[in-house]
């Protein structure tokens, strides 16, 4: 994957790692606007049945999935905060972020002298599989992520990167899709009739540190996260 070339310290630079990243994480869908379709009796029956799922999922230990579905059915449409630190620990997400960090290190070292370089992946998609994490697969299936920060190359060639991890998901059911033979179209209709509401799932963790010696990479080390603006979470929803 190509990335922008870093300039020398103290000069204008192209931000490392931005090539291929998107400026906007929004992923629009073709569903009808909220509350634009008439409610049918079968829509109310489906919503009543769906309300029993989050408590069951909570009892089974898939609490992230329970939280997102519960928020959809409550129909506020407000942003919903997910646990970005827990999501970053999911192997497929961790591997994707580590791959970006490794590219940043290589690009910064390629400049040929010590310095500090801005880096930003832009928004990129990551797919979460059922095998990788059943909880996060049910909660998000896929999402947009972004890492941004500063890469510092020292005299001995070691590299320390301070970075922030963000997650964004336009949470909805898509017409025509299905899982386990269960069609998503009736669930999408709950939004369209006003019995549920699509929303944006967001999360972030700041103060993360990745360090590598002159010739080998060490595992990422994380400091305490900085909290983002208040939005609804599974804990606040009960």
PASEBA-1860 file (N, C-alpha, C; in nm, 3 decimals):
! residues 238
1> XXXXXXXX> 0.085/-0.120/0.000/0.000/0.000/0.000/0.087/0.123/0.000 ~ 0.060/0.217/-0.087/0.139/0.338/-0.092/0.097/0.435/0.016 ~ 0.191/0.516/0.062/0.162/0.618/0.161/0.231/0.746/0.121 ~ 0.190/0.856/0.184/0.253/0.983/0.155/0.396/0.986/0.205 ~ 0.481/1.058/0.139/0.619/1.072/0.180/0.631/1.182/0.283 ~ 0.705/1.155/0.389/0.723/1.256/0.493/0.832/1.353/0.454 ~ 0.813/1.479/0.486/0.917/1.577/0.464/1.012/1.581/0.582 ~ 1.111/1.667/0.574/1.207/1.678/0.683/1.149/1.764/0.794
9> XXXXXXXX> 1.194/1.741/0.921/1.141/1.818/1.033/1.151/1.968/1.008 ~ 1.046/2.039/1.046/1.048/2.183/1.033/1.000/2.233/0.899 ~ 0.964/2.141/0.807/0.914/2.182/0.676/0.773/2.130/0.658 ~ 0.707/2.177/0.552/0.573/2.124/0.521/0.585/1.977/0.487 ~ 0.491/1.897/0.533/0.496/1.753/0.509/0.363/1.703/0.458 ~ 0.368/1.590/0.390/0.248/1.513/0.359/0.228/1.417/0.474 ~ 0.109/1.413/0.532/0.085/1.330/0.648/0.106/1.183/0.613 ~ 0.180/1.112/0.696/0.208/0.971/0.673/0.078/0.890/0.673
17> XXXXXXXX> 0.069/0.796/0.579/-0.036/0.695/0.584/-0.173/0.736/0.536 ~ -0.190/0.856/0.483/-0.324/0.904/0.449/-0.375/0.848/0.316 ~ -0.286/0.810/0.226/-0.329/0.763/0.095/-0.427/0.646/0.109 ~ -0.542/0.658/0.046/-0.642/0.552/0.051/-0.743/0.567/0.162 ~ -0.715/0.653/0.261/-0.809/0.676/0.369/-0.914/0.778/0.328 ~ -1.032/0.767/0.385/-1.142/0.857/0.352/-1.155/0.966/0.457 ~ -1.202/1.083/0.414/-1.223/1.193/0.506/-1.353/1.177/0.584 ~ -1.451/1.107/0.526/-1.584/1.094/0.587/-1.613/0.947/0.616
25> XXXXXXXX> -1.645/0.913/0.742/-1.672/0.773/0.774/-1.815/0.729/0.746 ~ -1.903/0.821/0.711/-2.043/0.787/0.693/-2.062/0.686/0.580 ~ -2.148/0.587/0.604/-2.182/0.488/0.503/-2.334/0.489/0.483 ~ -2.385/0.568/0.390/-2.530/0.578/0.372/-2.589/0.447/0.318 ~ -2.718/0.428/0.343/-2.787/0.309/0.292/-2.913/0.351/0.218 ~ -2.979/0.255/0.157/-3.096/0.286/0.076/-3.229/0.272/0.147 ~ -3.227/0.263/0.279/-3.353/0.249/0.353/-3.437/0.376/0.344 ~ -3.566/0.358/0.358/-3.656/0.474/0.357/-3.634/0.557/0.483
33> XXXXXXXX> -3.668/0.687/0.480/-3.649/0.773/0.598/-3.726/0.721/0.720 ~ -3.678/0.760/0.836/-3.740/0.718/0.961/-3.886/0.763/0.968 ~ -3.973/0.668/1.001/-4.114/0.699/1.020/-4.190/0.731/0.894 ~ -4.136/0.695/0.779/-4.202/0.732/0.652/-4.300/0.627/0.602 ~ -4.301/0.507/0.660/-4.391/0.402/0.616/-4.496/0.373/0.723 ~ -4.615/0.327/0.684/-4.719/0.296/0.783/-4.683/0.172/0.863 ~ -4.723/0.171/0.989/-4.697/0.057/1.077/-4.803/-0.051/1.052 ~ -4.756/-0.174/1.034/-4.845/-0.288/1.017/-4.845/-0.371/1.145
41> XXXXXXXX> -4.949/-0.450/1.171/-4.950/-0.535/1.290/-4.826/-0.625/1.300 ~ -4.782/-0.678/1.186/-4.666/-0.767/1.189/-4.539/-0.692/1.232 ~ -4.532/-0.560/1.206/-4.418/-0.481/1.249/-4.414/-0.472/1.401 ~ -4.530/-0.454/1.462/-4.537/-0.446/1.608/-4.503/-0.582/1.671 ~ -4.548/-0.690/1.609/-4.515/-0.824/1.659/-4.364/-0.847/1.653 ~ -4.302/-0.808/1.542/-4.157/-0.826/1.528/-4.082/-0.746/1.633 ~ -4.121/-0.623/1.655/-4.052/-0.542/1.755/-4.067/-0.603/1.894 ~ -4.186/-0.650/1.926/-4.209/-0.712/2.058/-4.120/-0.835/2.075
49> XXXXXXXX> -4.106/-0.914/1.970/-4.019/-1.033/1.978/-3.873/-0.992/1.988 ~ -3.833/-0.888/1.914/-3.694/-0.844/1.916/-3.653/-0.789/2.053 ~ -3.747/-0.730/2.125/-3.716/-0.675/2.258/-3.670/-0.782/2.356 ~ -3.705/-0.908/2.329/-3.663/-1.016/2.419/-3.519/-1.059/2.393 ~ -3.461/-1.015/2.281/-3.327/-1.062/2.244/-3.216/-0.999/2.329 ~ -3.212/-0.866/2.351/-3.102/-0.810/2.429/-3.084/-0.871/2.569 ~ -3.191/-0.894/2.647/-3.168/-0.961/2.776/-3.108/-1.101/2.760 ~ -3.150/-1.173/2.657/-3.095/-1.306/2.632/-2.948/-1.297/2.597
57> XXXXXXXX> -2.913/-1.205/2.509/-2.773/-1.189/2.471/-2.688/-1.147/2.590 ~ -2.743/-1.061/2.675/-2.669/-1.021/2.795/-2.640/-1.142/2.883 ~ -2.741/-1.227/2.900/-2.723/-1.348/2.981/-2.620/-1.442/2.920 ~ -2.609/-1.441/2.788/-2.514/-1.527/2.718/-2.374/-1.465/2.709 ~ -2.359/-1.342/2.759/-2.228/-1.278/2.762/-2.193/-1.195/2.640 ~ -2.288/-1.175/2.549/-2.260/-1.091/2.433/-2.321/-0.952/2.459 ~ -2.261/-0.881/2.550/-2.319/-0.756/2.600/-2.307/-0.641/2.499 ~ -2.201/-0.639/2.417/-2.190/-0.533/2.318/-2.302/-0.544/2.215
65> XXXXXXXX> -2.329/-0.666/2.171/-2.439/-0.689/2.077/-2.573/-0.653/2.140 ~ -2.591/-0.689/2.265/-2.716/-0.656/2.335/-2.736/-0.505/2.341 ~ -2.628/-0.432/2.367/-2.639/-0.287/2.380/-2.678/-0.219/2.250 ~ -2.619/-0.260/2.138/-2.651/-0.194/2.012/-2.793/-0.226/1.965 ~ -2.835/-0.351/1.979/-2.972/-0.385/1.938/-3.074/-0.315/2.027 ~ -3.047/-0.311/2.156/-3.139/-0.242/2.249/-3.152/-0.094/2.210 ~ -3.040/-0.033/2.175/-3.043/0.109/2.140/-3.125/0.131/2.013 ~ -3.111/0.042/1.917/-3.188/0.050/1.793/-3.338/0.044/1.822
73> XXXXXXXX> -3.377/-0.051/1.908/-3.519/-0.071/1.936/-3.578/0.040/2.022 ~ -3.495/0.106/2.102/-3.546/0.217/2.183/-3.579/0.339/2.098 ~ -3.518/0.349/1.982/-3.564/0.445/1.883/-3.530/0.589/1.907 ~ -3.428/0.620/1.987/-3.393/0.761/2.008/-3.315/0.818/1.890 ~ -3.238/0.734/1.821/-3.155/0.782/1.712/-3.031/0.856/1.757 ~ -3.009/0.867/1.888/-2.892/0.939/1.937/-2.765/0.856/1.917 ~ -2.648/0.922/1.909/-2.522/0.847/1.898/-2.505/0.753/2.016 ~ -2.436/0.645/1.993/-2.418/0.539/2.093/-2.269/0.510/2.105
81> XXXXXXXX> -2.217/0.516/2.226/-2.074/0.496/2.246/-2.043/0.349/2.272 ~ -1.952/0.295/2.192/-1.904/0.159/2.212/-1.768/0.163/2.279 ~ -1.726/0.050/2.334/-1.599/0.039/2.406/-1.487/0.022/2.304 ~ -1.423/0.133/2.267/-1.319/0.129/2.164/-1.199/0.049/2.209 ~ -1.165/0.054/2.337/-1.050/-0.022/2.386/-1.075/-0.173/2.373 ~ -1.196/-0.216/2.407/-1.229/-0.358/2.392/-1.231/-0.398/2.246 ~ -1.281/-0.310/2.159/-1.285/-0.341/2.016/-1.143/-0.350/1.960 ~ -1.054/-0.265/2.005/-0.916/-0.268/1.957/-0.846/-0.398/1.994
89> XXXXXXXX> -0.894/-0.467/2.097/-0.834/-0.594/2.138/-0.882/-0.712/2.054 ~ -0.984/-0.693/1.972/-1.031/-0.799/1.882/-0.919/-0.827/1.781 ~ -0.878/-0.952/1.763/-0.759/-0.981/1.681/-0.759/-0.918/1.542 ~ -0.872/-0.923/1.470/-0.872/-0.870/1.335/-0.853/-0.718/1.335 ~ -0.908/-0.650/1.436/-0.892/-0.505/1.446/-0.750/-0.471/1.488 ~ -0.699/-0.545/1.588/-0.562/-0.522/1.634/-0.462/-0.543/1.521 ~ -0.482/-0.647/1.441/-0.391/-0.675/1.330/-0.395/-0.565/1.226 ~ -0.514/-0.513/1.198/-0.528/-0.406/1.100/-0.457/-0.279/1.147
97> XXXXXXXX> -0.475/-0.243/1.275/-0.409/-0.125/1.329/-0.258/-0.145/1.333 ~ -0.211/-0.262/1.375/-0.067/-0.288/1.380/-0.004/-0.278/1.241 ~ -0.078/-0.320/1.139/-0.026/-0.310/1.003/-0.007/-0.164/0.963 ~ -0.101/-0.079/1.001/-0.088/0.064/0.972/0.030/0.124/1.049 ~ 0.046/0.088/1.174/0.156/0.140/1.255/0.291/0.099/1.197 ~ 0.301/-0.024/1.150/0.425/-0.072/1.090/0.459/0.008/0.965 ~ 0.358/0.041/0.886/0.381/0.121/0.765/0.427/0.262/0.802 ~ 0.367/0.319/0.905/0.410/0.451/0.952/0.558/0.449/0.991
105> XXXXXXXX> 0.599/0.345/1.066/0.739/0.336/1.109/0.832/0.328/0.989 ~ 0.794/0.245/0.893/0.879/0.229/0.774/0.889/0.360/0.697 ~ 0.779/0.431/0.681/0.781/0.556/0.606/0.863/0.663/0.679 ~ 0.848/0.668/0.811/0.923/0.768/0.888/1.072/0.740/0.885 ~ 1.111/0.612/0.897/1.253/0.578/0.890/1.311/0.605/0.752 ~ 1.226/0.594/0.649/1.273/0.614/0.513/1.315/0.758/0.486 ~ 1.271/0.850/0.569/1.312/0.989/0.553/1.463/1.001/0.570 ~ 1.522/0.919/0.658/1.667/0.914/0.671/1.726/0.998/0.781
113> XXXXXXXX> 1.644/1.063/0.862/1.697/1.140/0.974/1.593/1.144/1.086 ~ 1.640/1.168/1.209/1.545/1.174/1.322/1.446/1.289/1.304 ~ 1.330/1.274/1.365/1.230/1.379/1.358/1.096/1.330/1.403 ~ 1.000/1.421/1.408/0.862/1.389/1.446/0.773/1.413/1.325 ~ 0.688/1.317/1.295/0.606/1.321/1.174/0.460/1.294/1.207 ~ 0.373/1.380/1.157/0.229/1.358/1.173/0.187/1.237/1.089 ~ 0.090/1.161/1.140/0.041/1.043/1.069/-0.110/1.032/1.089 ~ -0.179/0.988/0.985/-0.325/0.978/0.989/-0.368/0.876/0.885
121> XXXXXXXX> -0.438/0.773/0.928/-0.481/0.668/0.835/-0.600/0.711/0.750 ~ -0.672/0.816/0.793/-0.803/0.842/0.735/-0.899/0.731/0.779 ~ -1.022/0.738/0.736/-1.122/0.636/0.773/-1.112/0.517/0.678 ~ -1.105/0.397/0.736/-1.091/0.274/0.660/-1.183/0.167/0.720 ~ -1.229/0.075/0.638/-1.320/-0.028/0.684/-1.247/-0.149/0.740 ~ -1.307/-0.211/0.841/-1.258/-0.338/0.893/-1.378/-0.430/0.914 ~ -1.367/-0.554/0.868/-1.476/-0.651/0.879/-1.449/-0.742/0.998 ~ -1.548/-0.757/1.083/-1.537/-0.842/1.202/-1.613/-0.970/1.175
129> XXXXXXXX> -1.547/-1.082/1.189/-1.610/-1.210/1.158/-1.666/-1.275/1.284 ~ -1.757/-1.367/1.262/-1.816/-1.441/1.373/-1.710/-1.521/1.448 ~ -1.615/-1.577/1.374/-1.510/-1.656/1.438/-1.415/-1.569/1.519 ~ -1.392/-1.444/1.472/-1.301/-1.356/1.544/-1.358/-1.307/1.675 ~ -1.484/-1.274/1.678/-1.552/-1.230/1.800/-1.702/-1.232/1.775 ~ -1.771/-1.329/1.831/-1.916/-1.340/1.811/-1.988/-1.217/1.864 ~ -1.941/-1.162/1.976/-2.005/-1.047/2.036/-1.996/-0.925/1.944 ~ -1.874/-0.891/1.900/-1.857/-0.774/1.816/-1.913/-0.797/1.676
137> XXXXXXXX> -1.914/-0.921/1.630/-1.976/-0.951/1.501/-2.126/-0.921/1.507 ~ -2.192/-0.963/1.614/-2.333/-0.934/1.630/-2.358/-0.785/1.654 ~ -2.264/-0.719/1.722/-2.281/-0.578/1.756/-2.260/-0.487/1.637 ~ -2.159/-0.516/1.552/-2.121/-0.424/1.446/-2.107/-0.488/1.308 ~ -2.059/-0.611/1.304/-2.024/-0.682/1.180/-1.907/-0.616/1.108 ~ -1.912/-0.491/1.088/-1.804/-0.416/1.026/-1.814/-0.272/1.070 ~ -1.705/-0.197/1.059/-1.706/-0.059/1.104/-1.595/0.017/1.033 ~ -1.598/0.149/1.046/-1.490/0.234/0.999/-1.400/0.269/1.118
145> XXXXXXXX> -1.270/0.262/1.096/-1.177/0.300/1.202/-1.079/0.404/1.149 ~ -1.017/0.475/1.241/-0.915/0.574/1.206/-0.812/0.580/1.316 ~ -0.685/0.583/1.281/-0.581/0.612/1.379/-0.506/0.736/1.333 ~ -0.467/0.819/1.428/-0.394/0.942/1.397/-0.300/0.971/1.513 ~ -0.188/1.034/1.482/-0.093/1.064/1.587/0.038/1.117/1.534 ~ 0.145/1.093/1.611/0.278/1.143/1.579/0.379/1.030/1.588 ~ 0.461/1.017/1.484/0.567/0.916/1.479/0.699/0.987/1.504 ~ 0.773/0.943/1.606/0.901/1.004/1.641/1.014/0.905/1.616
153> XXXXXXXX> 1.106/0.944/1.530/1.224/0.863/1.499/1.342/0.919/1.576 ~ 1.408/0.835/1.658/1.520/0.879/1.739/1.653/0.854/1.669 ~ 1.759/0.909/1.729/1.892/0.900/1.668/1.936/0.756/1.644 ~ 1.898/0.666/1.735/1.942/0.527/1.721/1.853/0.445/1.627 ~ 1.754/0.510/1.566/1.665/0.440/1.475/1.540/0.383/1.540 ~ 1.531/0.393/1.672/1.408/0.347/1.740/1.294/0.444/1.708 ~ 1.172/0.393/1.716/1.054/0.472/1.678/0.948/0.459/1.788 ~ 0.893/0.572/1.827/0.782/0.574/1.923/0.667/0.649/1.859
161> XXXXXXXX> 0.550/0.586/1.859/0.431/0.646/1.799/0.325/0.667/1.906 ~ 0.281/0.791/1.921/0.166/0.823/2.006/0.045/0.837/1.915 ~ -0.063/0.765/1.948/-0.174/0.769/1.854/-0.309/0.755/1.924 ~ -0.411/0.783/1.847/-0.551/0.777/1.889/-0.625/0.681/1.797 ~ -0.713/0.600/1.854/-0.794/0.506/1.777/-0.940/0.549/1.787 ~ -1.005/0.562/1.671/-1.147/0.599/1.666/-1.224/0.495/1.588 ~ -1.350/0.480/1.622/-1.438/0.386/1.553/-1.568/0.456/1.518 ~ -1.625/0.420/1.405/-1.752/0.480/1.360/-1.831/0.373/1.285
169> XXXXXXXX> -1.958/0.363/1.317/-2.046/0.267/1.250/-2.182/0.331/1.225 ~ -2.222/0.337/1.098/-2.360/0.377/1.066/-2.446/0.252/1.085 ~ -2.514/0.244/1.201/-2.577/0.120/1.245/-2.718/0.110/1.187 ~ -2.741/0.005/1.109/-2.872/-0.016/1.046/-2.882/-0.160/0.996 ~ -3.000/-0.197/0.954/-3.024/-0.323/0.883/-3.043/-0.290/0.735 ~ -2.976/-0.364/0.649/-2.985/-0.339/0.505/-3.087/-0.433/0.440 ~ -3.169/-0.377/0.356/-3.263/-0.457/0.277/-3.189/-0.561/0.194 ~ -3.243/-0.681/0.191/-3.188/-0.786/0.106/-3.079/-0.869/0.170
177> XXXXXXXX> -3.023/-0.826/0.284/-2.920/-0.904/0.351/-2.983/-0.997/0.454 ~ -2.905/-1.096/0.499/-2.956/-1.190/0.598/-2.839/-1.257/0.669 ~ -2.867/-1.317/0.783/-2.772/-1.400/0.858/-2.848/-1.517/0.915 ~ -2.789/-1.637/0.906/-2.853/-1.759/0.957/-2.993/-1.777/0.899 ~ -3.013/-1.730/0.777/-3.142/-1.743/0.712/-3.246/-1.643/0.761 ~ -3.207/-1.551/0.849/-3.300/-1.449/0.900/-3.285/-1.323/0.815 ~ -3.387/-1.283/0.741/-3.376/-1.165/0.654/-3.372/-1.035/0.736 ~ -3.294/-0.940/0.687/-3.284/-0.811/0.755/-3.393/-0.713/0.715
185> XXXXXXXX> -3.460/-0.737/0.604/-3.558/-0.640/0.553/-3.667/-0.607/0.656 ~ -3.728/-0.707/0.725/-3.830/-0.670/0.824/-3.774/-0.585/0.937 ~ -3.647/-0.606/0.975/-3.586/-0.526/1.082/-3.555/-0.385/1.033 ~ -3.516/-0.373/0.905/-3.496/-0.241/0.846/-3.628/-0.163/0.846 ~ -3.738/-0.235/0.825/-3.870/-0.170/0.820/-3.907/-0.109/0.956 ~ -3.855/-0.163/1.064/-3.885/-0.104/1.195/-3.838/0.041/1.201 ~ -3.723/0.069/1.142/-3.677/0.208/1.132/-3.768/0.288/1.040 ~ -3.801/0.230/0.929/-3.881/0.301/0.829/-4.021/0.334/0.879
193> XXXXXXXX> -4.072/0.253/0.972/-4.205/0.280/1.028/-4.200/0.363/1.156 ~ -4.079/0.387/1.209/-4.064/0.465/1.331/-4.065/0.382/1.458 ~ -4.070/0.248/1.447/-4.069/0.161/1.565/-3.929/0.136/1.618 ~ -3.829/0.177/1.545/-3.689/0.171/1.587/-3.619/0.286/1.517 ~ -3.489/0.301/1.539/-3.420/0.415/1.477/-3.274/0.381/1.453 ~ -3.233/0.397/1.327/-3.091/0.383/1.296/-3.011/0.488/1.373 ~ -2.882/0.460/1.395/-2.801/0.552/1.475/-2.654/0.539/1.435 ~ -2.574/0.622/1.493/-2.429/0.617/1.472/-2.363/0.563/1.598
201> XXXXXXXX> -2.286/0.456/1.583/-2.207/0.404/1.694/-2.066/0.463/1.683 ~ -2.017/0.518/1.792/-1.887/0.584/1.793/-1.807/0.538/1.914 ~ -1.677/0.558/1.906/-1.590/0.527/2.020/-1.451/0.575/1.991 ~ -1.373/0.598/2.096/-1.235/0.641/2.077/-1.153/0.607/2.201 ~ -1.027/0.589/2.181/-0.933/0.574/2.292/-0.807/0.649/2.253 ~ -0.759/0.732/2.344/-0.646/0.819/2.318/-0.529/0.780/2.408 ~ -0.414/0.839/2.384/-0.297/0.814/2.467/-0.235/0.677/2.444 ~ -0.252/0.619/2.326/-0.193/0.490/2.294/-0.049/0.508/2.247
209> XXXXXXXX> 0.036/0.410/2.277/0.178/0.419/2.243/0.223/0.289/2.179 ~ 0.290/0.300/2.066/0.353/0.187/2.000/0.502/0.219/1.988 ~ 0.589/0.126/2.031/0.732/0.153/2.025/0.805/0.037/1.960 ~ 0.912/0.070/1.888/0.993/-0.031/1.821/1.139/0.009/1.830 ~ 1.225/-0.088/1.856/1.368/-0.064/1.862/1.427/-0.042/1.725 ~ 1.558/-0.023/1.718/1.622/0.006/1.589/1.602/-0.104/1.485 ~ 1.593/-0.229/1.527/1.586/-0.338/1.428/1.467/-0.429/1.445 ~ 1.387/-0.411/1.550/1.272/-0.500/1.569/1.160/-0.425/1.636
217> XXXXXXXX> 1.038/-0.469/1.610/0.920/-0.406/1.667/0.882/-0.471/1.798 ~ 0.845/-0.388/1.895/0.792/-0.438/2.021/0.640/-0.432/2.014 ~ 0.574/-0.500/2.107/0.429/-0.493/2.111/0.383/-0.355/2.151 ~ 0.264/-0.314/2.107/0.212/-0.183/2.142/0.185/-0.172/2.291 ~ 0.216/-0.054/2.347/0.188/-0.029/2.488/0.090/0.085/2.496 ~ -0.012/0.070/2.578/-0.119/0.167/2.583/-0.122/0.239/2.717 ~ -0.151/0.370/2.714/-0.172/0.446/2.836/-0.321/0.467/2.855 ~ -0.357/0.543/2.957/-0.499/0.560/2.988/-0.568/0.639/2.877
225> XXXXXXXX> -0.692/0.600/2.841/-0.764/0.671/2.735/-0.819/0.803/2.785 ~ -0.845/0.891/2.690/-0.914/1.015/2.720/-1.058/1.001/2.677 ~ -1.151/1.039/2.763/-1.292/1.021/2.733/-1.339/1.120/2.628 ~ -1.433/1.078/2.546/-1.493/1.163/2.445/-1.619/1.228/2.498 ~ -1.695/1.296/2.412/-1.818/1.363/2.455/-1.922/1.262/2.499 ~ -2.011/1.300/2.591/-2.110/1.206/2.643/-2.211/1.165/2.537 ~ -2.231/1.034/2.522/-2.335/0.978/2.438/-2.388/0.856/2.509 ~ -2.495/0.798/2.460/-2.554/0.684/2.526/-2.466/0.561/2.511
233> XXXXXX> -2.461/0.481/2.616/-2.386/0.356/2.616/-2.474/0.247/2.673 ~ -2.425/0.122/2.666/-2.502/0.013/2.722/-2.521/0.027/2.871 ~ -2.422/0.087/2.941/-2.434/0.105/3.085/-2.541/0.210/3.117 ~ -2.544/0.320/3.039/-2.642/0.424/3.067/-2.783/0.380/3.031 ~ -2.794/0.284/2.941/-2.927/0.237/2.902/-2.981/0.133/2.997 ~ -2.895/0.072/3.074/-2.939/-0.030/3.169/-2.960/-0.164/3.106
END
